[in-house]
């Protein structure tokens, strides 16, 4: 039943046979990136980015032809503790300028199921660009019940090795692997 609903929603968003991808913009109020790492084996430490910008070029008929771009300032990181944030922004880690951005631009999408795909792209973080693959799932596509406009919702996960971006201080005692969970909503902009 769920597959039928997703297929119906995708069909509703699809334009005629030779349609090009349609542009969706991220809903900053309902898009978050959570990250977690092991702290000395004692705990899992969490952080978040929220309120970021991005665009999805969504091809409902041929999802592999879709693309995504996202960007946000490093300094929008939320850690829940001001001293940790200050340390992360110091020369020990990001040495982040006020306008330093994190960016992700997809380079390929491999459809892996009816509502899943691997999205490969270039992640620029701390002045280093390296490839990353996101395991993504389309949660829902259809008309937003309150906004009355086409809407998309996705979740994705990946694991980053922070030392690959020059952020490896205290590894391996503080985990070098960082678990990343992403949840986003995107809307068709008004014409």
C-alpha atoms as one frame of an Amber mdcrd trajectory, in Angstrom:
protein
   0.000   0.000   0.000   2.812   2.430   0.901   4.516   1.777  -2.456   1.239
   2.534  -4.237   0.888   5.819  -2.332   4.435   6.861  -3.190   3.969   5.912
  -6.841   0.715   7.897  -6.935   2.359  10.908  -5.302   5.268  10.778  -7.728
   2.864  10.479 -10.659   0.919  13.490  -9.397   4.096  15.568  -9.392   5.251
  14.320 -12.777   4.629  16.474 -15.815   4.143  15.126 -19.363   6.423  12.368
 -20.704   9.414  14.520 -21.631   9.267  16.672 -18.529  12.398  18.211 -17.089
  13.203  18.084 -13.385  11.165  20.496 -11.276  12.769  22.896  -8.823  12.035
  22.629  -5.098  13.557  24.817  -2.391  14.303  23.558   1.100  11.906  24.472
   3.874  14.442  25.869   6.341  12.006  25.498   9.246  11.681  21.728   8.716
  15.177  20.707   7.619  17.868  19.539  10.036  21.233  17.824   9.999  22.124
  15.933  13.178  25.622  14.642  13.861  26.956  12.363  16.574  30.352  11.054
  17.660  31.745   8.875  20.424  33.338  10.801  23.285  36.114   8.710  24.848
  33.823   5.677  24.989  31.767   7.322  27.742  29.003   8.996  25.758  27.637
   9.970  22.383  27.842  13.701  21.767  25.263  15.292  19.463  25.097  18.493
  17.454  22.853  19.980  14.801  22.646  22.338  11.876  19.258  23.853  11.037
  17.779  26.669   8.991  19.903  26.060   5.902  19.321  26.744   2.204  19.199
  24.332  -0.674  17.563  23.319  -3.922  16.357  19.990  -5.250  15.880  19.463
  -8.969  13.408  16.576  -8.741  12.658  14.374 -11.738   9.690  12.225 -10.649
   9.801  10.140 -13.845  13.541   9.502 -13.703  14.820  10.103 -10.145  18.417
   9.334 -11.196  18.311  12.611 -13.160  17.499  14.606 -10.034  20.065  16.714
  -8.157  20.509  18.515  -4.861  22.596  21.429  -3.588  22.763  22.582   0.047
  24.786  25.254   1.824  24.943  26.709   5.301  27.374  28.678   7.471  29.598
  26.600   9.765  28.730  29.005  12.567  25.078  27.880  12.549  26.218  24.727
  14.369  24.257  24.016  17.540  26.115  22.055  20.216  24.075  22.762  23.348
  27.158  24.038  25.159  28.783  27.380  24.327  32.311  26.275  25.303  32.126
  23.305  22.904  30.909  25.564  20.086  33.744  28.014  20.788  36.288  25.171
  20.723  34.885  23.814  17.431  35.204  27.272  15.842  38.801  27.690  17.106
  41.996  26.852  15.156  41.916  23.380  16.789  39.024  22.501  14.464  37.273
  24.779  11.932  39.027  28.112  12.565  35.780  29.330  11.018  35.353  32.796
   9.598  31.921  34.401  10.016  31.012  33.618   6.389  32.594  30.150   6.071
  30.148  27.779   4.393  29.536  24.038   4.325  28.294  22.925   0.900  27.061
  19.712  -0.685  26.472  19.310  -4.424  25.258  16.003  -5.791  27.195  14.428
  -8.648  25.210  11.184  -9.149  22.058   9.462  -7.944  21.697   5.692  -7.978
  18.123   4.519  -7.461  18.161   1.524  -5.086  14.423   0.921  -4.549  10.951
   2.378  -5.047  11.644   5.219  -2.630  15.377   4.913  -1.893  18.576   6.057
  -3.577  22.268   6.589  -2.962  23.114  10.248  -3.562  26.806  10.841  -4.189
  28.173  14.347  -4.079  30.989  16.686  -3.141  31.018  17.871   0.467  33.094
  20.962   1.160  33.848  21.288   4.852  36.724  23.089   6.571  38.183  24.080
   3.195  38.388  20.448   1.986  36.191  18.951  -0.731  35.698  15.180  -0.760
  33.039  12.772  -2.053  30.254  11.555   0.228  27.397   9.114  -0.387  24.054
   9.638   1.329  21.629   6.740   1.746  18.395   8.617   1.029  14.723   7.783
   1.368  11.761   9.663  -0.102   9.312   9.917   2.793   6.527  11.586   0.893
   5.785  13.557  -2.255   2.488  15.311  -2.838   0.461  18.390  -2.101   1.110
  19.909   1.318  -2.223  19.787   3.198  -1.894  23.314   4.615   0.209  25.119
   2.017  -1.649  23.625  -0.970   1.537  23.350  -3.006   3.732  20.422  -4.135
   6.035  19.258  -1.319   8.786  16.651  -0.821  10.219  15.045   2.307  13.464
  13.048   2.515  15.624  11.414   5.174  19.260  10.459   4.588  22.208   9.072
   6.525  25.949   8.839   6.077  29.100   8.445   8.145  31.952  10.936   7.807
  35.547  10.397   8.885  36.303  13.820  10.336  40.075  13.550   9.908  39.528
  13.478   6.113  38.412  17.113   6.432  41.298  18.145   8.699  39.169  17.885
  11.859  40.855  14.888  13.482  42.079  16.380  16.767  41.913  13.845  19.648
  41.180  10.878  17.307  40.943   8.003  17.937  40.063   8.750  21.576  37.254
  11.010  20.455  35.617   9.092  17.595  36.919   9.861  14.119  33.669   8.593
  12.601  30.760  11.011  12.748  27.255   9.669  12.169  25.118  12.105  10.165
  21.313  12.062   9.962  19.496  14.413   7.633  15.792  15.179   7.400  14.524
  17.766   4.946  11.355  19.125   3.454  11.260  21.041   0.179   8.543  22.986
  -1.605   7.765  24.128  -5.120   8.300  27.893  -5.068   5.394  30.136  -6.010
   5.450  31.149  -9.644
